[in-house]
Amino acid sequence: MVGSRSLLNLLNCKTLKCSSYASHLYVFILGLILAYATTFSYHVQAYSVNCKTMNFSSKYEHCGIHSDGVRDLHCFGKYNSRGKQNCVWKPGNHATKKTYTLIIQQPTKKYCKARSNITETSNYIFFYDKHNMTVEVFENSESTNCTKAVFRGSPKTYTLRCGPPNNVKFSRHSGRLTVTVTWPQEDIKFIKYYSVRYKALGSLSWNKPPVQSQNGEHCTVDNLNSSLVYTVQIQCVTNEKCTQCVWSEPYTVPSELTTQPVIVNLHDTDIAENKGHRLLSLTWKYPAKEVHDGYNLTIRKASGEGPCDWKKTTHTEIRLILSYSSYHLNISAVNNASTSPVVGRIIPRREDGPSMGAGKLNVTVHSNSSFTIYWEVNLIRTYVCYSVEWMKKGHKAAYISFYEDKNNYRTISSLPEPLEPYKRYSITLHTRPNKDTCNMKHINNSESTYGNKQFYFIEGSPISAPTNISSHNVKLNSVVLQWSSIPEEDTRGFLLGYIIHYTEYHNRGTERNITVDPEFDSYELGDLESGMVYEVQISGFTQAGAGVRSTAGLFKTNNEGYSKLMGPIIIFAVGAIVLIFGSPIIKRAKVLLWPSIPNPGNSNAMQKIERPCELKLLESINILKVEEWDTNSLQILEKEEEVIPASTLTSLPLLHATEDEEDSSEIICNWFHRDAEGSSGDILPDITAETFSGIQPTDLQISPLAFTCGYTTMEMFQQGMLPNTPTVTQAMESKAGDMELTVVKSRLDYIRQFSTSPVLDNNEDISMIL
């Protein structure tokens, strides 16, 4: 308080009596105040006291040097700071709350200062630079775990140290590492070069020799392995003003990113509630296993209008709201030393949006360097900031942004490039809601598209004609013509339509012309003469007139006679096709629609006996194969032979005389036999026909069957073998009619079948021959 009161009196004195020196005194007083405040704050943080007031032997005698305690104490000075040095040290490993006490002693000058409550691991000291010096640092001096470190120096060993750097940046690309450093302010003008040493992560040895920089800021290391992680240290190169340089702390440089990201999905959709905007959804991934910290994404307008938005993200998905303008989008993976190759996409401009209908924009061209663009009047009630982009197809767009709140038009002159004649231009108007500035501050959601219009500075007629002209559907009086459209770059103006020029080829009469709308590429040409050859050419036309004609093409309409003969020709052709291919087709259809009936004569189940007047019934039967069911066995039982009178046979409906004896004998002798499967192998004895005269019928039952053809089916054979029904084995009718017929049974009693058919499993079917 006394000091400040004296300072106030001095200020009043100087103000009242020495006004000429007021400005100098003011500066001096401010300096005193600043020095006083600095000293005060310094004493609050770490205060210095004279060693005489402290008893060192009793207070720090329990502190000792330990490998896990405070260590590596070094003191060094700077070139332009004589009598001042910076002391640095490393803290102990196990101390929790670390405070330090620093003591500086120079016995020859009886100089001793102690500085307590230091929380940092460095501190500046003041000393006599021509005398020996001892510096001690104590860690946690009031604790039982107190440790200390000692530094001793002489005037000959006092060093001027430079470095280490404050900031280091690394950049890796194509096997090359670029190091950029920033030195402390007091060392910048003294450090001219520095060295870099490196080793692969986990390796024990550094590269030899270290790589020296090109200057004090940049150093390039070549021939590195892109896939390895390196450890790097930096050290300045010593000189007369930097007599000591120490290596920096080791820096870890990650591997180089050599793989570009992959875009997975890119969707461009309209926003229904916000016309003139579109939503861009982008998803990507990084397929490599290289260590990366995130991604850099940049997007800018293809016209070059700023800004270029830059975003660093750790996500792999982003959504942007953009106008219908064209944009350039780039994505790359990054870490603290490398940037991957960029994957880029061009977001194309949109000209078919729902808000870009006809009539919204109009353009009037004044010259090759000036035009006026018009829009609807009600637009200026909402927007005052606009942007116009115009471009020639396949070229970069030009742009201009402006402020307009009175008129619904804007004249743009002094174009960056003059307009070219016969070239089509597209112009787009964008609106911007930010009224503070008409220049965009950022890309996302900053403008919407109002409308689009195409225009020409000067129009010309087409320089090419339709191609690929062909005729189809030729009739008596008409033909359909088809062609390929004229390319847009050859129209040299807005195509208003096509002109079809045609005339009779032989008569060379008056040429007739028909105009067709530009949207069509075909036309039915009517009112023609039948059987006439016509020559046709097609050309396009614009507001400047008709263009060149196509190469002449010829076509001929159908003749009337030819038309009348078409009907008979078609009928004849159809008939010929039916005759040639009808029979195979009918047979094939019959096979598909009606299943074929098997011919018993071709079956291996029965065989026909051809020899007349001789009957061999079942000459060699082992197994009887039945088509309708399976038969396990066939047994033929013997019975005494009987003589049947011939007169009785005449009453049988089964056997009767016919007009043709040959046919009769064939019918009589046509019996069938089949091998019996699974029999014991016995062969039946032959059954022969004896003299039929004098045979009297005895209990003969008439069979209901009559064999009317040369063969019979299995079903008829089964019906003739009903149980308990006598069957005539063989009959012969003589020509005189008085011959006795003897039927020899050959000891056949009956034939019995054992069936495995599901129907006959429970009932045994026995056929008797008496």
Order of alpha helices (4+ residues) and beta strands (2+ residues): alpha-alpha-beta-alpha-beta-beta-beta-beta-beta-beta-beta-beta-beta-beta-beta-beta-beta-beta-beta-beta-beta-beta-beta-beta-beta-beta-beta-beta-beta-beta-beta-beta-beta-beta-beta-beta-alpha-beta-beta-beta-beta-beta-beta-alpha-beta-beta-alpha-alpha-beta-alpha-beta-beta
